[in-house]
Amino acid sequence: MGKKQETSEAWAFYGDPGLAEAVRREPLALGYNNVNYAYDSKTLKPVAGLTVLPLDLNENGVVDPEEDFYATGNG
């Protein structure tokens, strides 16, 4: 379409780090990203300002204890 991601007004970020920062700044934003940009590598907790949404892996309608590791990154 003749546009590049970096110059398009539809994209205000570049790559995974930019997406994480854009979601962090917008309280109602939702994004899909590489876990390396969602978690702090030193603390293994989500980056300040980001919340990692849990997945119901066994599709039983609840987040079971074995699925509830997203706040710590210890999955």
Secondary structure, DSSP 8 states (H G I E B T S, - for coil): ----TTT-TT--S-HHHHHHHHHHH-TT------HHHHB-TTT-SB-TT-------TT-SSS--GGG--TTTT--
